[in-house]
């Protein structure tokens, strides 16, 4: 956990303790603390005495409030404009209030991120920077319910990031970031115009099995004609191997010199649940024991929607990797196919 979110947690924890003690004085409806983000932006953390809900106030220009600027929002928060009469807290503020649908941990993470994004900026830049940060969180909550990754999600994401890095290292280039669709919950983890790649990662022992989520996930027709199933077997380890942050940081090194691609990668890992500070909290390391690629085509063991009887759907099933051996491709063959489709994509 980084220094900023510890501070945000400490501020709200202190306010919560004061709220629970019921030993406050005065008629002010809020218990509050201040933190200056820049020379002319004040952040005010508050707890409502009436119900204990948390509010973050961010000082803005008065004309922003008068114009009724709207910001991206989601069901966990309410955003409007407010003001204070307290000495040293005069002016207009963007008011970001926690709703019933937002757990404390989630709200605190959002509050920390917003404060981090606004640190050191001028007030006339607040509207733009705040909108960008809130839009990112709005997209995040449109794709995810939880702010933290489960062990299964961490494992799957490790496999996807391993594949992104492998694509960059095998002459696909940094456009691999664009082909990576996993954060958007598309049908396939990687999509080109005429090719799809689905990655399955397991930490289980032999005989290896992977879980197929639905009856379209192994459809080469939906992939544009060519579909590859990538399989990765890993061994979790606390001492050696790579953690999620290690692979993400290595990819970031590859793309950091291209502002557009770097921004896209940051947006995607944020959408996966790897935003700061949580990326550093996933400490499990993985050692890749083996990997394989399989061409999914006629005869491949799978369930397809077009083969289901009327009334059947939402099918999920396990697939034994050993049963796919007839469709296995060598690494060299796989990368030749990928590179050919990439050339056609950018031609």
C-alpha positions as CSV (number, residue, x, y, z in Angstrom):
1,X,0.0,0.0,0.0
2,X,1.5,3.4,-0.9
3,X,1.9,6.4,1.3
4,X,-1.1,8.3,-0.1
5,X,-3.7,5.6,0.5
6,X,-2.4,5.0,4.0
7,X,-2.9,8.7,4.6
8,X,-6.4,8.7,3.2
9,X,-7.3,5.6,5.3
10,X,-5.8,7.3,8.4
11,X,-7.8,10.5,7.9
12,X,-11.1,8.6,7.4
13,X,-10.3,6.2,10.2
14,X,-9.8,9.1,12.6
15,X,-13.1,10.7,11.5
16,X,-14.9,7.4,11.8
17,X,-13.6,7.0,15.3
18,X,-14.7,10.5,16.2
19,X,-18.1,9.8,14.7
20,X,-18.6,6.5,16.6
21,X,-17.6,8.2,19.9
22,X,-20.5,10.8,19.5
23,X,-18.4,13.3,21.5
24,X,-18.4,16.1,19.0
25,X,-19.4,19.6,19.7
26,X,-21.0,22.4,17.7
27,X,-23.8,22.4,15.1
28,X,-21.7,21.7,12.0
29,X,-23.3,18.6,10.2
30,X,-19.8,17.3,9.3
31,X,-16.7,16.1,10.9
32,X,-13.9,17.1,8.7
33,X,-10.1,17.2,8.1
34,X,-8.1,19.1,5.5
35,X,-5.2,18.2,3.2
36,X,-3.7,20.6,0.7
37,X,-3.1,18.9,-2.7
38,X,-1.4,21.9,-4.3
39,X,-1.0,25.6,-3.6
40,X,-4.6,26.4,-4.6
41,X,-6.4,23.1,-4.3
42,X,-7.7,22.0,-0.9
43,X,-9.1,18.6,-0.2
44,X,-11.5,18.2,2.7
45,X,-12.3,14.8,4.0
46,X,-15.6,14.6,5.9
47,X,-18.0,12.3,7.6
48,X,-21.7,13.1,7.9
49,X,-22.9,13.2,11.6
50,X,-26.3,12.0,10.5
51,X,-25.3,8.7,9.0
52,X,-21.5,8.3,9.0
53,X,-21.2,8.5,5.2
54,X,-17.9,9.8,3.8
55,X,-17.5,12.8,1.5
56,X,-14.5,14.2,-0.3
57,X,-14.5,17.9,-1.2
58,X,-12.1,19.2,-3.8
59,X,-11.7,22.9,-4.2
60,X,-12.6,24.2,-7.6
61,X,-13.0,27.5,-9.4
62,X,-16.3,29.2,-8.7
63,X,-17.1,29.5,-12.4
64,X,-16.9,25.7,-12.7
65,X,-19.7,25.4,-10.1
66,X,-21.8,28.1,-11.6
67,X,-21.6,26.6,-15.1
68,X,-22.9,23.3,-13.6
69,X,-20.1,21.2,-14.9
70,X,-21.0,17.5,-14.9
71,X,-18.5,14.7,-14.1
72,X,-18.6,11.0,-14.8
73,X,-20.2,9.1,-12.0
74,X,-21.4,5.6,-11.1
75,X,-23.9,4.1,-8.6
76,X,-21.4,4.1,-5.8
77,X,-21.0,7.9,-5.6
78,X,-22.9,11.2,-6.0
79,X,-21.2,14.3,-7.4
80,X,-22.3,17.8,-7.1
81,X,-21.0,21.2,-6.0
82,X,-20.9,22.7,-2.6
83,X,-19.2,25.4,-0.4
84,X,-18.0,26.0,3.1
85,X,-18.3,28.9,5.4
86,X,-15.5,27.6,7.7
87,X,-12.5,29.8,8.1
88,X,-9.8,28.7,5.7
89,X,-12.2,26.6,3.7
90,X,-14.0,29.3,1.7
91,X,-14.8,28.8,-1.9
92,X,-16.4,26.3,-4.2
93,X,-15.9,22.6,-4.1
94,X,-16.7,19.5,-6.1
95,X,-18.5,17.3,-3.6
96,X,-18.0,13.5,-4.0
97,X,-20.2,11.6,-1.6
98,X,-20.2,7.9,-0.8
99,X,-23.5,6.1,-1.6
100,X,-25.0,3.0,0.0
101,X,-23.7,0.8,-2.9
102,X,-20.1,1.7,-2.2
103,X,-18.1,-0.1,0.4
104,X,-15.6,1.9,2.5
105,X,-12.5,0.2,1.0
106,X,-13.7,1.0,-2.5
107,X,-14.6,4.6,-1.7
108,X,-11.2,5.2,0.1
109,X,-9.4,3.8,-2.9
110,X,-11.2,6.2,-5.3
111,X,-10.6,9.1,-2.9
112,X,-6.9,8.3,-2.7
113,X,-6.6,8.0,-6.5
114,X,-8.4,11.3,-7.1
115,X,-6.1,13.1,-4.6
116,X,-3.0,11.5,-6.1
117,X,-4.1,12.6,-9.6
118,X,-4.6,16.2,-8.5
119,X,-1.5,16.6,-6.4
120,X,0.6,19.6,-7.5
121,X,-1.7,20.8,-10.3
122,X,-3.2,24.3,-10.7
123,X,-6.9,24.8,-10.0
124,X,-7.7,25.7,-13.5
125,X,-6.6,22.2,-14.6
126,X,-8.8,20.5,-12.0
127,X,-11.9,20.0,-14.2
128,X,-9.9,18.2,-16.9
129,X,-7.8,16.0,-14.6
130,X,-10.7,15.2,-12.4
131,X,-12.9,14.2,-15.3
132,X,-10.2,11.9,-16.7
133,X,-9.7,10.2,-13.3
134,X,-13.5,9.8,-12.8
135,X,-14.0,8.5,-16.3
136,X,-11.4,5.8,-15.6
137,X,-13.2,4.7,-12.5
138,X,-16.5,4.8,-14.3
139,X,-15.2,2.4,-16.9
140,X,-13.7,0.3,-14.2
141,X,-17.0,-0.2,-12.4
142,X,-18.8,-0.9,-15.6
143,X,-16.5,-3.9,-16.0
144,X,-15.9,-5.1,-12.5
145,X,-17.8,-5.4,-9.2
146,X,-14.8,-5.8,-6.9
147,X,-11.8,-3.6,-6.5
148,X,-9.5,-6.5,-5.6
149,X,-8.6,-9.5,-7.8
150,X,-9.4,-13.0,-6.6
151,X,-6.7,-15.6,-6.8
152,X,-8.3,-17.0,-9.9
153,X,-8.4,-13.6,-11.5
154,X,-4.7,-13.0,-10.6
155,X,-3.7,-16.2,-12.2
156,X,-5.7,-15.5,-15.4
157,X,-4.3,-12.0,-15.6
158,X,-0.7,-13.3,-15.2
159,X,-1.2,-15.5,-18.2
160,X,-2.6,-12.6,-20.3
161,X,0.3,-10.3,-19.4
162,X,2.8,-13.1,-20.0
163,X,1.3,-13.3,-23.5
164,X,1.4,-9.5,-24.1
165,X,5.1,-9.5,-23.2
166,X,5.7,-12.6,-25.4
167,X,4.1,-10.8,-28.4
168,X,6.2,-7.8,-27.9
169,X,9.4,-9.9,-27.7
170,X,8.4,-12.0,-30.8
171,X,8.3,-9.1,-33.3
172,X,4.6,-8.3,-32.9
173,X,5.6,-5.0,-31.4
174,X,3.9,-2.6,-29.1
175,X,0.6,-2.9,-31.0
176,X,0.2,-6.0,-28.9
177,X,-1.3,-3.7,-26.4
178,X,-4.1,-2.8,-28.8
179,X,-4.7,-6.5,-29.6
180,X,-5.1,-7.3,-25.9
181,X,-8.8,-7.3,-25.2
182,X,-8.9,-9.1,-21.9
183,X,-9.6,-6.0,-19.8
184,X,-12.8,-5.4,-21.8
185,X,-14.2,-8.9,-21.3
186,X,-14.4,-9.6,-25.0
187,X,-15.0,-13.1,-26.3
188,X,-11.2,-13.6,-26.8
189,X,-8.3,-12.3,-24.8
190,X,-6.5,-11.1,-28.0
191,X,-8.2,-10.2,-31.2
192,X,-7.0,-9.2,-34.7
193,X,-9.2,-8.8,-37.7
194,X,-9.0,-12.4,-38.7
195,X,-7.5,-14.1,-35.7
196,X,-8.3,-14.6,-32.0
197,X,-6.1,-15.9,-29.2
198,X,-7.6,-17.2,-26.0
199,X,-5.2,-17.7,-23.0
200,X,-5.9,-20.3,-20.3
201,X,-3.6,-20.4,-17.2
202,X,-3.6,-23.1,-14.6
203,X,-1.7,-23.7,-11.3
204,X,-3.0,-27.3,-11.0
205,X,-1.1,-30.5,-11.4
206,X,-1.3,-33.0,-14.3
207,X,-3.5,-34.0,-15.9
208,X,-4.0,-30.3,-16.8
209,X,-7.6,-29.0,-17.3
210,X,-8.8,-25.5,-18.1
211,X,-12.2,-24.0,-17.7
212,X,-14.1,-22.8,-20.8
213,X,-16.6,-20.0,-19.8
214,X,-19.2,-20.4,-22.5
215,X,-20.2,-22.0,-25.8
216,X,-18.6,-19.3,-28.0
217,X,-15.2,-19.0,-26.4
218,X,-13.7,-21.7,-28.7
219,X,-15.5,-20.6,-31.9
220,X,-13.0,-20.1,-34.7
221,X,-15.8,-18.6,-36.7
222,X,-16.3,-15.7,-34.2
223,X,-12.5,-15.3,-34.1
224,X,-12.6,-14.3,-37.8
225,X,-11.4,-17.7,-39.1
226,X,-8.3,-18.6,-37.0
227,X,-8.4,-19.3,-33.3
228,X,-5.5,-20.3,-31.1
229,X,-5.8,-21.6,-27.6
230,X,-2.7,-20.7,-25.5
231,X,-2.1,-22.8,-22.4
232,X,0.2,-21.8,-19.6
233,X,1.0,-24.0,-16.6
234,X,2.6,-22.1,-13.6
235,X,3.9,-22.9,-10.2
236,X,3.0,-20.3,-7.5
237,X,6.0,-19.4,-5.4
238,X,6.6,-16.8,-2.7
239,X,10.4,-16.5,-3.3
240,X,11.2,-16.8,-7.0
241,X,9.4,-16.3,-10.2
242,X,7.5,-13.2,-11.3
243,X,4.6,-11.3,-9.6
244,X,1.9,-9.5,-11.6
245,X,3.7,-6.1,-11.0
246,X,7.0,-7.5,-12.4
247,X,5.5,-8.5,-15.8
248,X,3.4,-5.2,-15.9
249,X,6.5,-3.1,-15.2
250,X,8.5,-4.9,-17.9
251,X,5.8,-4.3,-20.5
252,X,5.6,-0.7,-19.4
253,X,9.4,-0.4,-20.1
254,X,8.7,-1.6,-23.7
255,X,6.0,1.0,-24.4
256,X,6.9,4.0,-22.2
257,X,8.5,5.9,-25.2
258,X,5.1,5.9,-27.1
259,X,2.8,8.2,-25.2
260,X,-0.4,6.9,-26.8
261,X,0.4,3.2,-26.3
262,X,1.7,3.8,-22.8
263,X,-1.6,5.6,-21.9
264,X,-3.6,2.7,-23.4
265,X,-1.6,0.1,-21.4
266,X,-2.1,2.1,-18.2
267,X,-5.8,2.3,-18.9
268,X,-6.1,-1.4,-19.5
269,X,-4.2,-2.6,-16.4
270,X,-6.2,-0.2,-14.3
271,X,-9.4,-1.7,-15.8
272,X,-8.1,-5.2,-14.9
273,X,-7.8,-4.2,-11.2
274,X,-4.0,-3.4,-11.3
275,X,-4.3,0.3,-10.5
276,X,-2.2,1.7,-7.8
277,X,-1.8,0.9,-5.0
278,X,-3.3,-2.6,-5.4
279,X,-0.8,-3.8,-8.0
280,X,1.9,-3.9,-5.3
281,X,-0.4,-5.9,-3.0
282,X,-0.4,-9.0,-5.2
283,X,2.7,-10.7,-4.0
284,X,2.3,-14.2,-5.3
285,X,5.1,-15.1,-7.8
286,X,4.6,-17.5,-10.6
287,X,7.1,-19.8,-12.4
288,X,6.0,-20.8,-15.8
289,X,6.6,-24.6,-16.0
290,X,5.4,-25.1,-19.5
291,X,3.2,-23.6,-22.2
292,X,1.6,-24.7,-25.5
293,X,-0.4,-23.4,-28.4
294,X,-3.3,-25.3,-30.1
295,X,-5.1,-24.5,-33.3
296,X,-8.8,-24.7,-32.7
297,X,-10.5,-26.1,-35.7
298,X,-12.9,-28.8,-36.9
299,X,-12.6,-31.8,-34.6
300,X,-11.1,-29.9,-31.7
301,X,-12.8,-31.0,-28.4
302,X,-15.3,-28.2,-27.7
303,X,-18.9,-27.3,-27.3
304,X,-20.3,-24.8,-29.8
305,X,-23.5,-22.9,-29.8
306,X,-24.5,-24.1,-33.2
307,X,-24.3,-27.7,-32.0
308,X,-26.6,-27.2,-29.0
309,X,-30.3,-28.2,-29.1
310,X,-32.9,-25.4,-28.9
311,X,-33.3,-24.1,-25.4
312,X,-29.7,-24.8,-24.2
313,X,-27.2,-22.0,-23.5
314,X,-24.9,-20.5,-21.0
315,X,-22.8,-23.6,-21.2
316,X,-19.4,-23.9,-19.3
317,X,-17.2,-26.9,-19.1
318,X,-13.7,-28.1,-18.4
319,X,-11.3,-29.1,-21.1
320,X,-8.5,-31.6,-20.6
321,X,-5.3,-30.3,-22.3
322,X,-4.1,-33.8,-23.0
323,X,-7.1,-34.3,-25.3
324,X,-5.9,-31.5,-27.5
325,X,-2.5,-32.9,-28.5
326,X,-3.4,-33.6,-32.1
327,X,-3.9,-29.8,-32.6
328,X,-0.7,-28.7,-30.9
329,X,1.5,-26.2,-32.7
330,X,5.2,-25.6,-32.3
331,X,6.2,-22.1,-31.0
332,X,7.9,-21.2,-34.2
333,X,4.8,-22.1,-36.2
334,X,2.6,-20.2,-33.9
335,X,4.7,-17.0,-34.1
336,X,4.9,-17.2,-37.8
337,X,1.1,-17.3,-38.0
338,X,0.7,-14.4,-35.6
339,X,3.3,-12.3,-37.4
340,X,1.5,-12.9,-40.7
341,X,-1.8,-11.8,-39.4
342,X,-0.2,-8.7,-37.9
343,X,1.3,-7.8,-41.3
344,X,-2.2,-8.2,-42.9
345,X,-3.7,-6.1,-40.1
346,X,-1.4,-3.1,-40.6
347,X,-1.1,-3.4,-44.4
